[in-house]
């Protein structure tokens, strides 16, 4: 008998917060794996196919935007 999983909303909230904060962080490649991993868990364990895929894609996009923003700020300051 499988126990009911109640952590989907918590994982979803943490995942979306990590996607939002990823773009303003100065080290996005290191933190890019959080929304990707949480998106995979949502897709596999909680059957949230659309939300998991959106989290994975937006996590990658946010990481790239954050990386480019950090490079731009670094070049302008130095």
Buried (B, 14 or more C-beta within 10 A) or exposed (E): EEEEEEEBEEBBEBBBEBBEBBBEBEEBEEBBEBBBBBBBBBBEEBEBEEBBBBBBBBBBEBBBBBBEBBEEEEEEEE
